[in-house]
Amino acid sequence: MSALTPDCDPDMSHCGQPWKGKGSRGSGIVSAVVLLGILGIALASVTKEAVFGGFDFVVAPMGLLAAALLARRAARLVARGATAVAARVPTVTVRRSQPVG
């Protein structure tokens, strides 16, 4: 089986076992920490002169990809929260009169 299945997460936190669900409990937190680490290392290496300039061409796209994935996760989390809040808001039913037929 290929490592890239149709339901594979872009950051590879869940991949290769579509029958098993979305991974074990806490796997999303671990992958978010890894993405934050990659982003931190990328920002540190680009902003500081710790490594030679050619390394920036490799690290900058990795940092941008990690930032995009973290933004996508944050948007998904906000959408889930909004859905949960909307589910708890009481709804008002509108009753319309029917013509006598």
Phi and psi in radians as a Rosetta constraint file:
Dihedral C 1 N 2 CA 2 C 2 CIRCULARHARMONIC -1.283 0.35
Dihedral N 2 CA 2 C 2 N 3 CIRCULARHARMONIC 2.656 0.35
Dihedral C 2 N 3 CA 3 C 3 CIRCULARHARMONIC -1.258 0.35
Dihedral N 3 CA 3 C 3 N 4 CIRCULARHARMONIC -0.383 0.35
Dihedral C 3 N 4 CA 4 C 4 CIRCULARHARMONIC -1.793 0.35
Dihedral N 4 CA 4 C 4 N 5 CIRCULARHARMONIC 1.632 0.35
Dihedral C 4 N 5 CA 5 C 5 CIRCULARHARMONIC -1.639 0.35
Dihedral N 5 CA 5 C 5 N 6 CIRCULARHARMONIC 2.911 0.35
Dihedral C 5 N 6 CA 6 C 6 CIRCULARHARMONIC -1.037 0.35
Dihedral N 6 CA 6 C 6 N 7 CIRCULARHARMONIC -0.491 0.35
Dihedral C 6 N 7 CA 7 C 7 CIRCULARHARMONIC -1.774 0.35
Dihedral N 7 CA 7 C 7 N 8 CIRCULARHARMONIC 0.464 0.35
Dihedral C 7 N 8 CA 8 C 8 CIRCULARHARMONIC -1.292 0.35
Dihedral N 8 CA 8 C 8 N 9 CIRCULARHARMONIC 2.332 0.35
Dihedral C 8 N 9 CA 9 C 9 CIRCULARHARMONIC -1.242 0.35
Dihedral N 9 CA 9 C 9 N 10 CIRCULARHARMONIC 2.565 0.35
Dihedral C 9 N 10 CA 10 C 10 CIRCULARHARMONIC -1.099 0.35
Dihedral N 10 CA 10 C 10 N 11 CIRCULARHARMONIC -0.506 0.35
Dihedral C 10 N 11 CA 11 C 11 CIRCULARHARMONIC -1.613 0.35
Dihedral N 11 CA 11 C 11 N 12 CIRCULARHARMONIC 0.157 0.35
Dihedral C 11 N 12 CA 12 C 12 CIRCULARHARMONIC 1.122 0.35
Dihedral N 12 CA 12 C 12 N 13 CIRCULARHARMONIC 0.404 0.35
Dihedral C 12 N 13 CA 13 C 13 CIRCULARHARMONIC -1.268 0.35
Dihedral N 13 CA 13 C 13 N 14 CIRCULARHARMONIC -0.478 0.35
Dihedral C 13 N 14 CA 14 C 14 CIRCULARHARMONIC -2.357 0.35
Dihedral N 14 CA 14 C 14 N 15 CIRCULARHARMONIC 2.071 0.35
Dihedral C 14 N 15 CA 15 C 15 CIRCULARHARMONIC -2.782 0.35
Dihedral N 15 CA 15 C 15 N 16 CIRCULARHARMONIC 2.502 0.35
Dihedral C 15 N 16 CA 16 C 16 CIRCULARHARMONIC 1.567 0.35
Dihedral N 16 CA 16 C 16 N 17 CIRCULARHARMONIC -0.187 0.35
Dihedral C 16 N 17 CA 17 C 17 CIRCULARHARMONIC -2.361 0.35
Dihedral N 17 CA 17 C 17 N 18 CIRCULARHARMONIC 1.296 0.35
Dihedral C 17 N 18 CA 18 C 18 CIRCULARHARMONIC -1.143 0.35
Dihedral N 18 CA 18 C 18 N 19 CIRCULARHARMONIC -0.371 0.35
Dihedral C 18 N 19 CA 19 C 19 CIRCULARHARMONIC -1.383 0.35
Dihedral N 19 CA 19 C 19 N 20 CIRCULARHARMONIC -0.204 0.35
Dihedral C 19 N 20 CA 20 C 20 CIRCULARHARMONIC -1.637 0.35
Dihedral N 20 CA 20 C 20 N 21 CIRCULARHARMONIC -0.104 0.35
Dihedral C 20 N 21 CA 21 C 21 CIRCULARHARMONIC 1.680 0.35
Dihedral N 21 CA 21 C 21 N 22 CIRCULARHARMONIC -2.813 0.35
Dihedral C 21 N 22 CA 22 C 22 CIRCULARHARMONIC -1.609 0.35
Dihedral N 22 CA 22 C 22 N 23 CIRCULARHARMONIC 0.625 0.35
Dihedral C 22 N 23 CA 23 C 23 CIRCULARHARMONIC 1.579 0.35
Dihedral N 23 CA 23 C 23 N 24 CIRCULARHARMONIC 3.037 0.35
Dihedral C 23 N 24 CA 24 C 24 CIRCULARHARMONIC -1.365 0.35
Dihedral N 24 CA 24 C 24 N 25 CIRCULARHARMONIC 2.915 0.35
Dihedral C 24 N 25 CA 25 C 25 CIRCULARHARMONIC -1.132 0.35
Dihedral N 25 CA 25 C 25 N 26 CIRCULARHARMONIC 2.211 0.35
Dihedral C 25 N 26 CA 26 C 26 CIRCULARHARMONIC 1.613 0.35
Dihedral N 26 CA 26 C 26 N 27 CIRCULARHARMONIC -0.067 0.35
Dihedral C 26 N 27 CA 27 C 27 CIRCULARHARMONIC -1.193 0.35
Dihedral N 27 CA 27 C 27 N 28 CIRCULARHARMONIC -0.528 0.35
Dihedral C 27 N 28 CA 28 C 28 CIRCULARHARMONIC -1.174 0.35
Dihedral N 28 CA 28 C 28 N 29 CIRCULARHARMONIC -0.613 0.35
Dihedral C 28 N 29 CA 29 C 29 CIRCULARHARMONIC -1.196 0.35
Dihedral N 29 CA 29 C 29 N 30 CIRCULARHARMONIC -0.730 0.35
Dihedral C 29 N 30 CA 30 C 30 CIRCULARHARMONIC -1.095 0.35
Dihedral N 30 CA 30 C 30 N 31 CIRCULARHARMONIC -0.782 0.35
Dihedral C 30 N 31 CA 31 C 31 CIRCULARHARMONIC -1.202 0.35
Dihedral N 31 CA 31 C 31 N 32 CIRCULARHARMONIC -0.571 0.35
Dihedral C 31 N 32 CA 32 C 32 CIRCULARHARMONIC -1.155 0.35
Dihedral N 32 CA 32 C 32 N 33 CIRCULARHARMONIC -0.673 0.35
Dihedral C 32 N 33 CA 33 C 33 CIRCULARHARMONIC -1.145 0.35
Dihedral N 33 CA 33 C 33 N 34 CIRCULARHARMONIC -0.692 0.35
Dihedral C 33 N 34 CA 34 C 34 CIRCULARHARMONIC -1.111 0.35
Dihedral N 34 CA 34 C 34 N 35 CIRCULARHARMONIC -0.748 0.35
Dihedral C 34 N 35 CA 35 C 35 CIRCULARHARMONIC -1.110 0.35
Dihedral N 35 CA 35 C 35 N 36 CIRCULARHARMONIC -0.709 0.35
Dihedral C 35 N 36 CA 36 C 36 CIRCULARHARMONIC -1.108 0.35
Dihedral N 36 CA 36 C 36 N 37 CIRCULARHARMONIC -0.669 0.35
Dihedral C 36 N 37 CA 37 C 37 CIRCULARHARMONIC -1.106 0.35
Dihedral N 37 CA 37 C 37 N 38 CIRCULARHARMONIC -0.784 0.35
Dihedral C 37 N 38 CA 38 C 38 CIRCULARHARMONIC -1.079 0.35
Dihedral N 38 CA 38 C 38 N 39 CIRCULARHARMONIC -0.754 0.35
Dihedral C 38 N 39 CA 39 C 39 CIRCULARHARMONIC -1.114 0.35
Dihedral N 39 CA 39 C 39 N 40 CIRCULARHARMONIC -0.733 0.35
Dihedral C 39 N 40 CA 40 C 40 CIRCULARHARMONIC -1.117 0.35
Dihedral N 40 CA 40 C 40 N 41 CIRCULARHARMONIC -0.766 0.35
Dihedral C 40 N 41 CA 41 C 41 CIRCULARHARMONIC -1.127 0.35
Dihedral N 41 CA 41 C 41 N 42 CIRCULARHARMONIC -0.706 0.35
Dihedral C 41 N 42 CA 42 C 42 CIRCULARHARMONIC -1.123 0.35
Dihedral N 42 CA 42 C 42 N 43 CIRCULARHARMONIC -0.770 0.35
Dihedral C 42 N 43 CA 43 C 43 CIRCULARHARMONIC -1.138 0.35
Dihedral N 43 CA 43 C 43 N 44 CIRCULARHARMONIC -0.715 0.35
Dihedral C 43 N 44 CA 44 C 44 CIRCULARHARMONIC -1.151 0.35
Dihedral N 44 CA 44 C 44 N 45 CIRCULARHARMONIC -0.712 0.35
Dihedral C 44 N 45 CA 45 C 45 CIRCULARHARMONIC -1.296 0.35
Dihedral N 45 CA 45 C 45 N 46 CIRCULARHARMONIC -0.513 0.35
Dihedral C 45 N 46 CA 46 C 46 CIRCULARHARMONIC -1.379 0.35
Dihedral N 46 CA 46 C 46 N 47 CIRCULARHARMONIC -0.707 0.35
Dihedral C 46 N 47 CA 47 C 47 CIRCULARHARMONIC -1.425 0.35
Dihedral N 47 CA 47 C 47 N 48 CIRCULARHARMONIC -0.512 0.35
Dihedral C 47 N 48 CA 48 C 48 CIRCULARHARMONIC -1.686 0.35
Dihedral N 48 CA 48 C 48 N 49 CIRCULARHARMONIC 2.793 0.35
Dihedral C 48 N 49 CA 49 C 49 CIRCULARHARMONIC -1.701 0.35
Dihedral N 49 CA 49 C 49 N 50 CIRCULARHARMONIC 0.783 0.35
Dihedral C 49 N 50 CA 50 C 50 CIRCULARHARMONIC -1.363 0.35
Dihedral N 50 CA 50 C 50 N 51 CIRCULARHARMONIC -0.514 0.35
Dihedral C 50 N 51 CA 51 C 51 CIRCULARHARMONIC -2.194 0.35
Dihedral N 51 CA 51 C 51 N 52 CIRCULARHARMONIC 2.931 0.35
Dihedral C 51 N 52 CA 52 C 52 CIRCULARHARMONIC -1.218 0.35
Dihedral N 52 CA 52 C 52 N 53 CIRCULARHARMONIC 2.779 0.35
Dihedral C 52 N 53 CA 53 C 53 CIRCULARHARMONIC -1.098 0.35
Dihedral N 53 CA 53 C 53 N 54 CIRCULARHARMONIC -0.516 0.35
Dihedral C 53 N 54 CA 54 C 54 CIRCULARHARMONIC -1.168 0.35
Dihedral N 54 CA 54 C 54 N 55 CIRCULARHARMONIC -0.421 0.35
Dihedral C 54 N 55 CA 55 C 55 CIRCULARHARMONIC -1.211 0.35
Dihedral N 55 CA 55 C 55 N 56 CIRCULARHARMONIC -0.439 0.35
Dihedral C 55 N 56 CA 56 C 56 CIRCULARHARMONIC -1.099 0.35
Dihedral N 56 CA 56 C 56 N 57 CIRCULARHARMONIC -0.553 0.35
Dihedral C 56 N 57 CA 57 C 57 CIRCULARHARMONIC -1.196 0.35
Dihedral N 57 CA 57 C 57 N 58 CIRCULARHARMONIC -0.363 0.35
Dihedral C 57 N 58 CA 58 C 58 CIRCULARHARMONIC -1.597 0.35
Dihedral N 58 CA 58 C 58 N 59 CIRCULARHARMONIC -0.741 0.35
Dihedral C 58 N 59 CA 59 C 59 CIRCULARHARMONIC -1.359 0.35
Dihedral N 59 CA 59 C 59 N 60 CIRCULARHARMONIC -0.620 0.35
Dihedral C 59 N 60 CA 60 C 60 CIRCULARHARMONIC -1.058 0.35
Dihedral N 60 CA 60 C 60 N 61 CIRCULARHARMONIC -0.818 0.35
Dihedral C 60 N 61 CA 61 C 61 CIRCULARHARMONIC -1.126 0.35
Dihedral N 61 CA 61 C 61 N 62 CIRCULARHARMONIC -0.607 0.35
Dihedral C 61 N 62 CA 62 C 62 CIRCULARHARMONIC -1.114 0.35
Dihedral N 62 CA 62 C 62 N 63 CIRCULARHARMONIC -0.720 0.35
Dihedral C 62 N 63 CA 63 C 63 CIRCULARHARMONIC -1.144 0.35
Dihedral N 63 CA 63 C 63 N 64 CIRCULARHARMONIC -0.700 0.35
Dihedral C 63 N 64 CA 64 C 64 CIRCULARHARMONIC -1.134 0.35
Dihedral N 64 CA 64 C 64 N 65 CIRCULARHARMONIC -0.699 0.35
Dihedral C 64 N 65 CA 65 C 65 CIRCULARHARMONIC -1.151 0.35
Dihedral N 65 CA 65 C 65 N 66 CIRCULARHARMONIC -0.746 0.35
Dihedral C 65 N 66 CA 66 C 66 CIRCULARHARMONIC -1.099 0.35
Dihedral N 66 CA 66 C 66 N 67 CIRCULARHARMONIC -0.711 0.35
Dihedral C 66 N 67 CA 67 C 67 CIRCULARHARMONIC -1.133 0.35
Dihedral N 67 CA 67 C 67 N 68 CIRCULARHARMONIC -0.706 0.35
Dihedral C 67 N 68 CA 68 C 68 CIRCULARHARMONIC -1.128 0.35
Dihedral N 68 CA 68 C 68 N 69 CIRCULARHARMONIC -0.726 0.35
Dihedral C 68 N 69 CA 69 C 69 CIRCULARHARMONIC -1.159 0.35
Dihedral N 69 CA 69 C 69 N 70 CIRCULARHARMONIC -0.680 0.35
Dihedral C 69 N 70 CA 70 C 70 CIRCULARHARMONIC -1.164 0.35
Dihedral N 70 CA 70 C 70 N 71 CIRCULARHARMONIC -0.664 0.35
Dihedral C 70 N 71 CA 71 C 71 CIRCULARHARMONIC -1.135 0.35
Dihedral N 71 CA 71 C 71 N 72 CIRCULARHARMONIC -0.677 0.35
Dihedral C 71 N 72 CA 72 C 72 CIRCULARHARMONIC -1.125 0.35
Dihedral N 72 CA 72 C 72 N 73 CIRCULARHARMONIC -0.722 0.35
Dihedral C 72 N 73 CA 73 C 73 CIRCULARHARMONIC -1.112 0.35
Dihedral N 73 CA 73 C 73 N 74 CIRCULARHARMONIC -0.728 0.35
Dihedral C 73 N 74 CA 74 C 74 CIRCULARHARMONIC -1.124 0.35
Dihedral N 74 CA 74 C 74 N 75 CIRCULARHARMONIC -0.725 0.35
Dihedral C 74 N 75 CA 75 C 75 CIRCULARHARMONIC -1.115 0.35
Dihedral N 75 CA 75 C 75 N 76 CIRCULARHARMONIC -0.704 0.35
Dihedral C 75 N 76 CA 76 C 76 CIRCULARHARMONIC -1.138 0.35
Dihedral N 76 CA 76 C 76 N 77 CIRCULARHARMONIC -0.675 0.35
Dihedral C 76 N 77 CA 77 C 77 CIRCULARHARMONIC -1.158 0.35
Dihedral N 77 CA 77 C 77 N 78 CIRCULARHARMONIC -0.724 0.35
Dihedral C 77 N 78 CA 78 C 78 CIRCULARHARMONIC -1.136 0.35
Dihedral N 78 CA 78 C 78 N 79 CIRCULARHARMONIC -0.706 0.35
Dihedral C 78 N 79 CA 79 C 79 CIRCULARHARMONIC -1.118 0.35
Dihedral N 79 CA 79 C 79 N 80 CIRCULARHARMONIC -0.720 0.35
Dihedral C 79 N 80 CA 80 C 80 CIRCULARHARMONIC -1.118 0.35
Dihedral N 80 CA 80 C 80 N 81 CIRCULARHARMONIC -0.716 0.35
Dihedral C 80 N 81 CA 81 C 81 CIRCULARHARMONIC -1.123 0.35
Dihedral N 81 CA 81 C 81 N 82 CIRCULARHARMONIC -0.732 0.35
Dihedral C 81 N 82 CA 82 C 82 CIRCULARHARMONIC -1.129 0.35
Dihedral N 82 CA 82 C 82 N 83 CIRCULARHARMONIC -0.663 0.35
Dihedral C 82 N 83 CA 83 C 83 CIRCULARHARMONIC -1.142 0.35
Dihedral N 83 CA 83 C 83 N 84 CIRCULARHARMONIC -0.726 0.35
Dihedral C 83 N 84 CA 84 C 84 CIRCULARHARMONIC -1.148 0.35
Dihedral N 84 CA 84 C 84 N 85 CIRCULARHARMONIC -0.695 0.35
Dihedral C 84 N 85 CA 85 C 85 CIRCULARHARMONIC -1.175 0.35
Dihedral N 85 CA 85 C 85 N 86 CIRCULARHARMONIC -0.728 0.35
Dihedral C 85 N 86 CA 86 C 86 CIRCULARHARMONIC -1.124 0.35
Dihedral N 86 CA 86 C 86 N 87 CIRCULARHARMONIC -0.539 0.35
Dihedral C 86 N 87 CA 87 C 87 CIRCULARHARMONIC -1.240 0.35
Dihedral N 87 CA 87 C 87 N 88 CIRCULARHARMONIC -0.450 0.35
Dihedral C 87 N 88 CA 88 C 88 CIRCULARHARMONIC -1.574 0.35
Dihedral N 88 CA 88 C 88 N 89 CIRCULARHARMONIC -0.241 0.35
Dihedral C 88 N 89 CA 89 C 89 CIRCULARHARMONIC -1.286 0.35
Dihedral N 89 CA 89 C 89 N 90 CIRCULARHARMONIC 2.226 0.35
Dihedral C 89 N 90 CA 90 C 90 CIRCULARHARMONIC -1.189 0.35
Dihedral N 90 CA 90 C 90 N 91 CIRCULARHARMONIC 2.467 0.35
Dihedral C 90 N 91 CA 91 C 91 CIRCULARHARMONIC -1.768 0.35
Dihedral N 91 CA 91 C 91 N 92 CIRCULARHARMONIC 2.624 0.35
Dihedral C 91 N 92 CA 92 C 92 CIRCULARHARMONIC -1.860 0.35
Dihedral N 92 CA 92 C 92 N 93 CIRCULARHARMONIC 2.153 0.35
Dihedral C 92 N 93 CA 93 C 93 CIRCULARHARMONIC -1.518 0.35
Dihedral N 93 CA 93 C 93 N 94 CIRCULARHARMONIC 2.355 0.35
Dihedral C 93 N 94 CA 94 C 94 CIRCULARHARMONIC -1.714 0.35
Dihedral N 94 CA 94 C 94 N 95 CIRCULARHARMONIC 2.147 0.35
Dihedral C 94 N 95 CA 95 C 95 CIRCULARHARMONIC -1.859 0.35
Dihedral N 95 CA 95 C 95 N 96 CIRCULARHARMONIC 2.169 0.35
Dihedral C 95 N 96 CA 96 C 96 CIRCULARHARMONIC -1.865 0.35
Dihedral N 96 CA 96 C 96 N 97 CIRCULARHARMONIC 2.525 0.35
Dihedral C 96 N 97 CA 97 C 97 CIRCULARHARMONIC -1.270 0.35
Dihedral N 97 CA 97 C 97 N 98 CIRCULARHARMONIC 2.552 0.35
Dihedral C 97 N 98 CA 98 C 98 CIRCULARHARMONIC -1.812 0.35
Dihedral N 98 CA 98 C 98 N 99 CIRCULARHARMONIC 2.465 0.35
Dihedral C 98 N 99 CA 99 C 99 CIRCULARHARMONIC -1.194 0.35
Dihedral N 99 CA 99 C 99 N 100 CIRCULARHARMONIC 2.520 0.35
Dihedral C 99 N 100 CA 100 C 100 CIRCULARHARMONIC -1.319 0.35
Dihedral N 100 CA 100 C 100 N 101 CIRCULARHARMONIC 2.151 0.35
